[in-house]
């Protein structure tokens, strides 16, 4: 899931799965589509 984050330097989009930050929502969404961090096996 992509979370919108408001910071003093602008709006960021964070991948909730792995915490990666993007300045473009489209970049975040594309990352999310390929991100497998939300797989429970990632947290061990
Ligand atoms: Zn991610």
mmCIF file of the protein (N, C-alpha, C, O) and its ligand, coordinates in Angstrom:
data_MODEL
# 
_entry.id   MODEL 
# 
loop_
_entity.id 
_entity.type 
_entity.pdbx_number_of_molecules 
1 polymer     1 
2 non-polymer 1 
# 
_entity_poly.entity_id                      1 
_entity_poly.type                           'polypeptide(L)' 
_entity_poly.nstd_linkage                   no 
_entity_poly.nstd_monomer                   no 
_entity_poly.pdbx_seq_one_letter_code       
;(UNK)(UNK)(UNK)(UNK)(UNK)(UNK)(UNK)(UNK)(UNK)(UNK)(UNK)(UNK)(UNK)(UNK)(UNK)(UNK)
(UNK)(UNK)(UNK)(UNK)(UNK)(UNK)(UNK)(UNK)(UNK)(UNK)(UNK)(UNK)(UNK)(UNK)(UNK)(UNK)
(UNK)(UNK)(UNK)(UNK)(UNK)(UNK)(UNK)(UNK)(UNK)(UNK)(UNK)(UNK)
;
_entity_poly.pdbx_seq_one_letter_code_can   XXXXXXXXXXXXXXXXXXXXXXXXXXXXXXXXXXXXXXXXXXXX 
_entity_poly.pdbx_strand_id                 A 
# 
loop_
_entity_poly_seq.entity_id 
_entity_poly_seq.num 
_entity_poly_seq.mon_id 
_entity_poly_seq.hetero 
1 1  UNK n 
1 2  UNK n 
1 3  UNK n 
1 4  UNK n 
1 5  UNK n 
1 6  UNK n 
1 7  UNK n 
1 8  UNK n 
1 9  UNK n 
1 10 UNK n 
1 11 UNK n 
1 12 UNK n 
1 13 UNK n 
1 14 UNK n 
1 15 UNK n 
1 16 UNK n 
1 17 UNK n 
1 18 UNK n 
1 19 UNK n 
1 20 UNK n 
1 21 UNK n 
1 22 UNK n 
1 23 UNK n 
1 24 UNK n 
1 25 UNK n 
1 26 UNK n 
1 27 UNK n 
1 28 UNK n 
1 29 UNK n 
1 30 UNK n 
1 31 UNK n 
1 32 UNK n 
1 33 UNK n 
1 34 UNK n 
1 35 UNK n 
1 36 UNK n 
1 37 UNK n 
1 38 UNK n 
1 39 UNK n 
1 40 UNK n 
1 41 UNK n 
1 42 UNK n 
1 43 UNK n 
1 44 UNK n 
# 
loop_
_struct_asym.id 
_struct_asym.entity_id 
A 1 
B 2 
# 
loop_
_chem_comp.id 
_chem_comp.type 
_chem_comp.mon_nstd_flag 
UNK 'L-peptide linking' . 
ZN  non-polymer         . 
# 
_pdbx_entity_nonpoly.entity_id   2 
_pdbx_entity_nonpoly.name        ? 
_pdbx_entity_nonpoly.comp_id     ZN 
# 
_pdbx_nonpoly_scheme.asym_id         B 
_pdbx_nonpoly_scheme.entity_id       2 
_pdbx_nonpoly_scheme.mon_id          ZN 
_pdbx_nonpoly_scheme.ndb_seq_num     1 
_pdbx_nonpoly_scheme.pdb_seq_num     101 
_pdbx_nonpoly_scheme.auth_seq_num    101 
_pdbx_nonpoly_scheme.pdb_mon_id      ZN 
_pdbx_nonpoly_scheme.auth_mon_id     ZN 
_pdbx_nonpoly_scheme.pdb_strand_id   A 
_pdbx_nonpoly_scheme.pdb_ins_code    . 
# 
loop_
_atom_site.group_PDB 
_atom_site.id 
_atom_site.type_symbol 
_atom_site.label_atom_id 
_atom_site.label_alt_id 
_atom_site.label_comp_id 
_atom_site.label_asym_id 
_atom_site.label_entity_id 
_atom_site.label_seq_id 
_atom_site.pdbx_PDB_ins_code 
_atom_site.Cartn_x 
_atom_site.Cartn_y 
_atom_site.Cartn_z 
_atom_site.occupancy 
_atom_site.B_iso_or_equiv 
_atom_site.pdbx_formal_charge 
_atom_site.auth_seq_id 
_atom_site.auth_comp_id 
_atom_site.auth_asym_id 
_atom_site.auth_atom_id 
_atom_site.pdbx_PDB_model_num 
ATOM   1   N  N  . UNK A 1 1  ? 0.836  -1.192  0.000   1.00 0.00 ? 1   UNK A N  1 
ATOM   2   C  CA . UNK A 1 1  ? 0.000  0.000   0.000   1.00 0.00 ? 1   UNK A CA 1 
ATOM   3   C  C  . UNK A 1 1  ? 0.879  1.252   0.000   1.00 0.00 ? 1   UNK A C  1 
ATOM   4   O  O  . UNK A 1 1  ? 1.904  1.305   0.680   1.00 0.00 ? 1   UNK A O  1 
ATOM   5   N  N  . UNK A 1 2  ? 0.466  2.247   -0.764  1.00 0.00 ? 2   UNK A N  1 
ATOM   6   C  CA . UNK A 1 2  ? 1.220  3.493   -0.830  1.00 0.00 ? 2   UNK A CA 1 
ATOM   7   C  C  . UNK A 1 2  ? 0.595  4.519   0.114   1.00 0.00 ? 2   UNK A C  1 
ATOM   8   O  O  . UNK A 1 2  ? -0.611 4.763   0.068   1.00 0.00 ? 2   UNK A O  1 
ATOM   9   N  N  . UNK A 1 3  ? 1.422  5.112   0.964   1.00 0.00 ? 3   UNK A N  1 
ATOM   10  C  CA . UNK A 1 3  ? 0.941  6.096   1.933   1.00 0.00 ? 3   UNK A CA 1 
ATOM   11  C  C  . UNK A 1 3  ? 1.475  7.479   1.565   1.00 0.00 ? 3   UNK A C  1 
ATOM   12  O  O  . UNK A 1 3  ? 2.676  7.656   1.361   1.00 0.00 ? 3   UNK A O  1 
ATOM   13  N  N  . UNK A 1 4  ? 0.573  8.453   1.481   1.00 0.00 ? 4   UNK A N  1 
ATOM   14  C  CA . UNK A 1 4  ? 0.994  9.818   1.187   1.00 0.00 ? 4   UNK A CA 1 
ATOM   15  C  C  . UNK A 1 4  ? 1.482  10.483  2.466   1.00 0.00 ? 4   UNK A C  1 
ATOM   16  O  O  . UNK A 1 4  ? 0.810  10.447  3.497   1.00 0.00 ? 4   UNK A O  1 
ATOM   17  N  N  . UNK A 1 5  ? 2.661  11.090  2.384   1.00 0.00 ? 5   UNK A N  1 
ATOM   18  C  CA . UNK A 1 5  ? 3.264  11.709  3.562   1.00 0.00 ? 5   UNK A CA 1 
ATOM   19  C  C  . UNK A 1 5  ? 3.579  13.168  3.272   1.00 0.00 ? 5   UNK A C  1 
ATOM   20  O  O  . UNK A 1 5  ? 4.225  13.488  2.274   1.00 0.00 ? 5   UNK A O  1 
ATOM   21  N  N  . UNK A 1 6  ? 3.120  14.046  4.149   1.00 0.00 ? 6   UNK A N  1 
ATOM   22  C  CA . UNK A 1 6  ? 3.373  15.486  3.988   1.00 0.00 ? 6   UNK A CA 1 
ATOM   23  C  C  . UNK A 1 6  ? 4.589  15.876  4.814   1.00 0.00 ? 6   UNK A C  1 
ATOM   24  O  O  . UNK A 1 6  ? 4.605  15.705  6.033   1.00 0.00 ? 6   UNK A O  1 
ATOM   25  N  N  . UNK A 1 7  ? 5.607  16.401  4.137   1.00 0.00 ? 7   UNK A N  1 
ATOM   26  C  CA . UNK A 1 7  ? 6.784  16.867  4.858   1.00 0.00 ? 7   UNK A CA 1 
ATOM   27  C  C  . UNK A 1 7  ? 7.080  18.293  4.453   1.00 0.00 ? 7   UNK A C  1 
ATOM   28  O  O  . UNK A 1 7  ? 6.504  18.804  3.492   1.00 0.00 ? 7   UNK A O  1 
ATOM   29  N  N  . UNK A 1 8  ? 7.981  18.941  5.185   1.00 0.00 ? 8   UNK A N  1 
ATOM   30  C  CA . UNK A 1 8  ? 8.251  20.348  4.905   1.00 0.00 ? 8   UNK A CA 1 
ATOM   31  C  C  . UNK A 1 8  ? 8.868  20.546  3.523   1.00 0.00 ? 8   UNK A C  1 
ATOM   32  O  O  . UNK A 1 8  ? 8.781  21.627  2.941   1.00 0.00 ? 8   UNK A O  1 
ATOM   33  N  N  . UNK A 1 9  ? 9.490  19.487  3.007   1.00 0.00 ? 9   UNK A N  1 
ATOM   34  C  CA . UNK A 1 9  ? 10.083 19.607  1.678   1.00 0.00 ? 9   UNK A CA 1 
ATOM   35  C  C  . UNK A 1 9  ? 9.170  19.080  0.585   1.00 0.00 ? 9   UNK A C  1 
ATOM   36  O  O  . UNK A 1 9  ? 9.598  18.913  -0.557  1.00 0.00 ? 9   UNK A O  1 
ATOM   37  N  N  . UNK A 1 10 ? 7.914  18.818  0.927   1.00 0.00 ? 10  UNK A N  1 
ATOM   38  C  CA . UNK A 1 10 ? 6.966  18.424  -0.104  1.00 0.00 ? 10  UNK A CA 1 
ATOM   39  C  C  . UNK A 1 10 ? 6.169  17.199  0.275   1.00 0.00 ? 10  UNK A C  1 
ATOM   40  O  O  . UNK A 1 10 ? 6.205  16.720  1.408   1.00 0.00 ? 10  UNK A O  1 
ATOM   41  N  N  . UNK A 1 11 ? 5.437  16.703  -0.728  1.00 0.00 ? 11  UNK A N  1 
ATOM   42  C  CA . UNK A 1 11 ? 4.620  15.514  -0.515  1.00 0.00 ? 11  UNK A CA 1 
ATOM   43  C  C  . UNK A 1 11 ? 5.384  14.290  -1.000  1.00 0.00 ? 11  UNK A C  1 
ATOM   44  O  O  . UNK A 1 11 ? 5.928  14.281  -2.104  1.00 0.00 ? 11  UNK A O  1 
ATOM   45  N  N  . UNK A 1 12 ? 5.418  13.262  -0.165  1.00 0.00 ? 12  UNK A N  1 
ATOM   46  C  CA . UNK A 1 12 ? 6.116  12.037  -0.515  1.00 0.00 ? 12  UNK A CA 1 
ATOM   47  C  C  . UNK A 1 12 ? 5.134  10.880  -0.481  1.00 0.00 ? 12  UNK A C  1 
ATOM   48  O  O  . UNK A 1 12 ? 4.083  10.927  0.159   1.00 0.00 ? 12  UNK A O  1 
ATOM   49  N  N  . UNK A 1 13 ? 5.524  9.849   -1.194  1.00 0.00 ? 13  UNK A N  1 
ATOM   50  C  CA . UNK A 1 13 ? 4.692  8.655   -1.231  1.00 0.00 ? 13  UNK A CA 1 
ATOM   51  C  C  . UNK A 1 13 ? 5.542  7.492   -0.744  1.00 0.00 ? 13  UNK A C  1 
ATOM   52  O  O  . UNK A 1 13 ? 6.578  7.166   -1.323  1.00 0.00 ? 13  UNK A O  1 
ATOM   53  N  N  . UNK A 1 14 ? 5.083  6.885   0.322   1.00 0.00 ? 14  UNK A N  1 
ATOM   54  C  CA . UNK A 1 14 ? 5.870  5.840   0.958   1.00 0.00 ? 14  UNK A CA 1 
ATOM   55  C  C  . UNK A 1 14 ? 5.257  4.470   0.720   1.00 0.00 ? 14  UNK A C  1 
ATOM   56  O  O  . UNK A 1 14 ? 4.051  4.276   0.878   1.00 0.00 ? 14  UNK A O  1 
ATOM   57  N  N  . UNK A 1 15 ? 6.100  3.529   0.339   1.00 0.00 ? 15  UNK A N  1 
ATOM   58  C  CA . UNK A 1 15 ? 5.672  2.149   0.241   1.00 0.00 ? 15  UNK A CA 1 
ATOM   59  C  C  . UNK A 1 15 ? 5.545  1.604   1.656   1.00 0.00 ? 15  UNK A C  1 
ATOM   60  O  O  . UNK A 1 15 ? 6.527  1.525   2.395   1.00 0.00 ? 15  UNK A O  1 
ATOM   61  N  N  . UNK A 1 16 ? 4.329  1.230   2.022   1.00 0.00 ? 16  UNK A N  1 
ATOM   62  C  CA . UNK A 1 16 ? 4.105  0.769   3.392   1.00 0.00 ? 16  UNK A CA 1 
ATOM   63  C  C  . UNK A 1 16 ? 4.810  -0.558  3.647   1.00 0.00 ? 16  UNK A C  1 
ATOM   64  O  O  . UNK A 1 16 ? 5.133  -0.896  4.785   1.00 0.00 ? 16  UNK A O  1 
ATOM   65  N  N  . UNK A 1 17 ? 5.040  -1.294  2.584   1.00 0.00 ? 17  UNK A N  1 
ATOM   66  C  CA . UNK A 1 17 ? 5.654  -2.606  2.737   1.00 0.00 ? 17  UNK A CA 1 
ATOM   67  C  C  . UNK A 1 17 ? 7.102  -2.533  3.166   1.00 0.00 ? 17  UNK A C  1 
ATOM   68  O  O  . UNK A 1 17 ? 7.509  -3.233  4.094   1.00 0.00 ? 17  UNK A O  1 
ATOM   69  N  N  . UNK A 1 18 ? 7.901  -1.685  2.498   1.00 0.00 ? 18  UNK A N  1 
ATOM   70  C  CA . UNK A 1 18 ? 9.337  -1.661  2.771   1.00 0.00 ? 18  UNK A CA 1 
ATOM   71  C  C  . UNK A 1 18 ? 9.832  -0.296  3.238   1.00 0.00 ? 18  UNK A C  1 
ATOM   72  O  O  . UNK A 1 18 ? 10.991 -0.160  3.629   1.00 0.00 ? 18  UNK A O  1 
ATOM   73  N  N  . UNK A 1 19 ? 8.965  0.714   3.201   1.00 0.00 ? 19  UNK A N  1 
ATOM   74  C  CA . UNK A 1 19 ? 9.343  2.021   3.726   1.00 0.00 ? 19  UNK A CA 1 
ATOM   75  C  C  . UNK A 1 19 ? 10.056 2.923   2.733   1.00 0.00 ? 19  UNK A C  1 
ATOM   76  O  O  . UNK A 1 19 ? 10.494 4.015   3.095   1.00 0.00 ? 19  UNK A O  1 
ATOM   77  N  N  . UNK A 1 20 ? 10.180 2.480   1.485   1.00 0.00 ? 20  UNK A N  1 
ATOM   78  C  CA . UNK A 1 20 ? 10.844 3.286   0.468   1.00 0.00 ? 20  UNK A CA 1 
ATOM   79  C  C  . UNK A 1 20 ? 10.004 4.525   0.159   1.00 0.00 ? 20  UNK A C  1 
ATOM   80  O  O  . UNK A 1 20 ? 8.776  4.448   0.100   1.00 0.00 ? 20  UNK A O  1 
ATOM   81  N  N  . UNK A 1 21 ? 10.671 5.669   -0.039  1.00 0.00 ? 21  UNK A N  1 
ATOM   82  C  CA . UNK A 1 21 ? 9.967  6.921   -0.287  1.00 0.00 ? 21  UNK A CA 1 
ATOM   83  C  C  . UNK A 1 21 ? 10.130 7.344   -1.747  1.00 0.00 ? 21  UNK A C  1 
ATOM   84  O  O  . UNK A 1 21 ? 11.201 7.201   -2.337  1.00 0.00 ? 21  UNK A O  1 
ATOM   85  N  N  . UNK A 1 22 ? 9.039  7.868   -2.311  1.00 0.00 ? 22  UNK A N  1 
ATOM   86  C  CA . UNK A 1 22 ? 9.060  8.358   -3.690  1.00 0.00 ? 22  UNK A CA 1 
ATOM   87  C  C  . UNK A 1 22 ? 8.463  9.751   -3.734  1.00 0.00 ? 22  UNK A C  1 
ATOM   88  O  O  . UNK A 1 22 ? 7.560  10.063  -2.957  1.00 0.00 ? 22  UNK A O  1 
ATOM   89  N  N  . UNK A 1 23 ? 8.957  10.595  -4.636  1.00 0.00 ? 23  UNK A N  1 
ATOM   90  C  CA . UNK A 1 23 ? 8.380  11.936  -4.753  1.00 0.00 ? 23  UNK A CA 1 
ATOM   91  C  C  . UNK A 1 23 ? 7.293  11.979  -5.818  1.00 0.00 ? 23  UNK A C  1 
ATOM   92  O  O  . UNK A 1 23 ? 6.634  13.004  -5.992  1.00 0.00 ? 23  UNK A O  1 
ATOM   93  N  N  . UNK A 1 24 ? 7.102  10.871  -6.531  1.00 0.00 ? 24  UNK A N  1 
ATOM   94  C  CA . UNK A 1 24 ? 6.041  10.801  -7.523  1.00 0.00 ? 24  UNK A CA 1 
ATOM   95  C  C  . UNK A 1 24 ? 5.148  9.613   -7.197  1.00 0.00 ? 24  UNK A C  1 
ATOM   96  O  O  . UNK A 1 24 ? 5.625  8.497   -6.995  1.00 0.00 ? 24  UNK A O  1 
ATOM   97  N  N  . UNK A 1 25 ? 3.839  9.872   -7.148  1.00 0.00 ? 25  UNK A N  1 
ATOM   98  C  CA . UNK A 1 25 ? 2.925  8.795   -6.790  1.00 0.00 ? 25  UNK A CA 1 
ATOM   99  C  C  . UNK A 1 25 ? 2.991  7.645   -7.785  1.00 0.00 ? 25  UNK A C  1 
ATOM   100 O  O  . UNK A 1 25 ? 2.881  6.476   -7.415  1.00 0.00 ? 25  UNK A O  1 
ATOM   101 N  N  . UNK A 1 26 ? 3.173  7.999   -9.063  1.00 0.00 ? 26  UNK A N  1 
ATOM   102 C  CA . UNK A 1 26 ? 3.226  6.952   -10.071 1.00 0.00 ? 26  UNK A CA 1 
ATOM   103 C  C  . UNK A 1 26 ? 4.423  6.034   -9.835  1.00 0.00 ? 26  UNK A C  1 
ATOM   104 O  O  . UNK A 1 26 ? 4.328  4.820   -10.012 1.00 0.00 ? 26  UNK A O  1 
ATOM   105 N  N  . UNK A 1 27 ? 5.556  6.628   -9.431  1.00 0.00 ? 27  UNK A N  1 
ATOM   106 C  CA . UNK A 1 27 ? 6.742  5.822   -9.132  1.00 0.00 ? 27  UNK A CA 1 
ATOM   107 C  C  . UNK A 1 27 ? 6.462  4.881   -7.968  1.00 0.00 ? 27  UNK A C  1 
ATOM   108 O  O  . UNK A 1 27 ? 6.855  3.714   -7.982  1.00 0.00 ? 27  UNK A O  1 
ATOM   109 N  N  . UNK A 1 28 ? 5.777  5.410   -6.963  1.00 0.00 ? 28  UNK A N  1 
ATOM   110 C  CA . UNK A 1 28 ? 5.463  4.598   -5.793  1.00 0.00 ? 28  UNK A CA 1 
ATOM   111 C  C  . UNK A 1 28 ? 4.530  3.452   -6.165  1.00 0.00 ? 28  UNK A C  1 
ATOM   112 O  O  . UNK A 1 28 ? 4.690  2.328   -5.689  1.00 0.00 ? 28  UNK A O  1 
ATOM   113 N  N  . UNK A 1 29 ? 3.563  3.746   -7.013  1.00 0.00 ? 29  UNK A N  1 
ATOM   114 C  CA . UNK A 1 29 ? 2.608  2.705   -7.396  1.00 0.00 ? 29  UNK A CA 1 
ATOM   115 C  C  . UNK A 1 29 ? 3.292  1.621   -8.225  1.00 0.00 ? 29  UNK A C  1 
ATOM   116 O  O  . UNK A 1 29 ? 3.001  0.433   -8.079  1.00 0.00 ? 29  UNK A O  1 
ATOM   117 N  N  . UNK A 1 30 ? 4.198  2.047   -9.090  1.00 0.00 ? 30  UNK A N  1 
ATOM   118 C  CA . UNK A 1 30 ? 4.916  1.057   -9.899  1.00 0.00 ? 30  UNK A CA 1 
ATOM   119 C  C  . UNK A 1 30 ? 5.812  0.202   -9.015  1.00 0.00 ? 30  UNK A C  1 
ATOM   120 O  O  . UNK A 1 30 ? 5.926  -1.008  -9.208  1.00 0.00 ? 30  UNK A O  1 
ATOM   121 N  N  . UNK A 1 31 ? 6.446  0.847   -8.043  1.00 0.00 ? 31  UNK A N  1 
ATOM   122 C  CA . UNK A 1 31 ? 7.273  0.087   -7.114  1.00 0.00 ? 31  UNK A CA 1 
ATOM   123 C  C  . UNK A 1 31 ? 6.411  -0.918  -6.348  1.00 0.00 ? 31  UNK A C  1 
ATOM   124 O  O  . UNK A 1 31 ? 6.773  -2.086  -6.202  1.00 0.00 ? 31  UNK A O  1 
ATOM   125 N  N  . UNK A 1 32 ? 5.265  -0.439  -5.865  1.00 0.00 ? 32  UNK A N  1 
ATOM   126 C  CA . UNK A 1 32 ? 4.400  -1.286  -5.052  1.00 0.00 ? 32  UNK A CA 1 
ATOM   127 C  C  . UNK A 1 32 ? 3.985  -2.537  -5.830  1.00 0.00 ? 32  UNK A C  1 
ATOM   128 O  O  . UNK A 1 32 ? 3.873  -3.627  -5.270  1.00 0.00 ? 32  UNK A O  1 
ATOM   129 N  N  . UNK A 1 33 ? 3.762  -2.354  -7.130  1.00 0.00 ? 33  UNK A N  1 
ATOM   130 C  CA . UNK A 1 33 ? 3.347  -3.486  -7.951  1.00 0.00 ? 33  UNK A CA 1 
ATOM   131 C  C  . UNK A 1 33 ? 4.420  -4.570  -7.983  1.00 0.00 ? 33  UNK A C  1 
ATOM   132 O  O  . UNK A 1 33 ? 4.120  -5.751  -8.158  1.00 0.00 ? 33  UNK A O  1 
ATOM   133 N  N  . UNK A 1 34 ? 5.679  -4.152  -7.811  1.00 0.00 ? 34  UNK A N  1 
ATOM   134 C  CA . UNK A 1 34 ? 6.796  -5.099  -7.857  1.00 0.00 ? 34  UNK A CA 1 
ATOM   135 C  C  . UNK A 1 34 ? 7.362  -5.410  -6.489  1.00 0.00 ? 34  UNK A C  1 
ATOM   136 O  O  . UNK A 1 34 ? 8.240  -6.261  -6.352  1.00 0.00 ? 34  UNK A O  1 
ATOM   137 N  N  . UNK A 1 35 ? 6.858  -4.717  -5.468  1.00 0.00 ? 35  UNK A N  1 
ATOM   138 C  CA . UNK A 1 35 ? 7.405  -4.879  -4.124  1.00 0.00 ? 35  UNK A CA 1 
ATOM   139 C  C  . UNK A 1 35 ? 6.833  -6.139  -3.485  1.00 0.00 ? 35  UNK A C  1 
ATOM   140 O  O  . UNK A 1 35 ? 5.620  -6.344  -3.458  1.00 0.00 ? 35  UNK A O  1 
ATOM   141 N  N  . UNK A 1 36 ? 7.725  -6.974  -2.974  1.00 0.00 ? 36  UNK A N  1 
ATOM   142 C  CA . UNK A 1 36 ? 7.248  -8.191  -2.316  1.00 0.00 ? 36  UNK A CA 1 
ATOM   143 C  C  . UNK A 1 36 ? 7.481  -8.115  -0.811  1.00 0.00 ? 36  UNK A C  1 
ATOM   144 O  O  . UNK A 1 36 ? 7.470  -9.134  -0.120  1.00 0.00 ? 36  UNK A O  1 
ATOM   145 N  N  . UNK A 1 37 ? 7.694  -6.894  -0.309  1.00 0.00 ? 37  UNK A N  1 
ATOM   146 C  CA . UNK A 1 37 ? 7.991  -6.718  1.118   1.00 0.00 ? 37  UNK A CA 1 
ATOM   147 C  C  . UNK A 1 37 ? 6.768  -7.015  1.981   1.00 0.00 ? 37  UNK A C  1 
ATOM   148 O  O  . UNK A 1 37 ? 6.896  -7.262  3.180   1.00 0.00 ? 37  UNK A O  1 
ATOM   149 N  N  . UNK A 1 38 ? 5.579  -6.990  1.370   1.00 0.00 ? 38  UNK A N  1 
ATOM   150 C  CA . UNK A 1 38 ? 4.389  -7.236  2.160   1.00 0.00 ? 38  UNK A CA 1 
ATOM   151 C  C  . UNK A 1 38 ? 4.171  -8.723  2.401   1.00 0.00 ? 38  UNK A C  1 
ATOM   152 O  O  . UNK A 1 38 ? 3.263  -9.125  3.129   1.00 0.00 ? 38  UNK A O  1 
ATOM   153 N  N  . UNK A 1 39 ? 5.015  -9.526  1.781   1.00 0.00 ? 39  UNK A N  1 
ATOM   154 C  CA . UNK A 1 39 ? 4.982  -10.946 2.052   1.00 0.00 ? 39  UNK A CA 1 
ATOM   155 C  C  . UNK A 1 39 ? 5.406  -11.174 3.505   1.00 0.00 ? 39  UNK A C  1 
ATOM   156 O  O  . UNK A 1 39 ? 6.494  -10.752 3.898   1.00 0.00 ? 39  UNK A O  1 
ATOM   157 N  N  . UNK A 1 40 ? 4.579  -11.825 4.298   1.00 0.00 ? 40  UNK A N  1 
ATOM   158 C  CA . UNK A 1 40 ? 4.894  -12.038 5.721   1.00 0.00 ? 40  UNK A CA 1 
ATOM   159 C  C  . UNK A 1 40 ? 6.235  -12.729 5.954   1.00 0.00 ? 40  UNK A C  1 
ATOM   160 O  O  . UNK A 1 40 ? 6.851  -12.564 7.007   1.00 0.00 ? 40  UNK A O  1 
ATOM   161 N  N  . UNK A 1 41 ? 6.685  -13.505 4.966   1.00 0.00 ? 41  UNK A N  1 
ATOM   162 C  CA . UNK A 1 41 ? 7.940  -14.218 5.144   1.00 0.00 ? 41  UNK A CA 1 
ATOM   163 C  C  . UNK A 1 41 ? 9.127  -13.253 5.147   1.00 0.00 ? 41  UNK A C  1 
ATOM   164 O  O  . UNK A 1 41 ? 10.235 -13.623 5.535   1.00 0.00 ? 41  UNK A O  1 
ATOM   165 N  N  . UNK A 1 42 ? 8.883  -11.992 4.704   1.00 0.00 ? 42  UNK A N  1 
ATOM   166 C  CA . UNK A 1 42 ? 9.953  -10.992 4.687   1.00 0.00 ? 42  UNK A CA 1 
ATOM   167 C  C  . UNK A 1 42 ? 10.378 -10.645 6.118   1.00 0.00 ? 42  UNK A C  1 
ATOM   168 O  O  . UNK A 1 42 ? 11.550 -10.375 6.382   1.00 0.00 ? 42  UNK A O  1 
ATOM   169 N  N  . UNK A 1 43 ? 9.412  -10.657 7.026   1.00 0.00 ? 43  UNK A N  1 
ATOM   170 C  CA . UNK A 1 43 ? 9.702  -10.333 8.430   1.00 0.00 ? 43  UNK A CA 1 
ATOM   171 C  C  . UNK A 1 43 ? 9.981  -11.621 9.188   1.00 0.00 ? 43  UNK A C  1 
ATOM   172 O  O  . UNK A 1 43 ? 9.083  -12.425 9.437   1.00 0.00 ? 43  UNK A O  1 
ATOM   173 N  N  . UNK A 1 44 ? 11.223 -11.793 9.542   1.00 0.00 ? 44  UNK A N  1 
ATOM   174 C  CA . UNK A 1 44 ? 11.589 -13.020 10.244  1.00 0.00 ? 44  UNK A CA 1 
ATOM   175 C  C  . UNK A 1 44 ? 12.477 -12.726 11.432  1.00 0.00 ? 44  UNK A C  1 
ATOM   176 O  O  . UNK A 1 44 ? 12.883 -13.647 12.142  1.00 0.00 ? 44  UNK A O  1 
HETATM 177 ZN ZN . ZN  B 2 .  ? 8.242  -1.532  -1.240  1.00 0.00 ? 101 ZN  A ZN 1 
# 
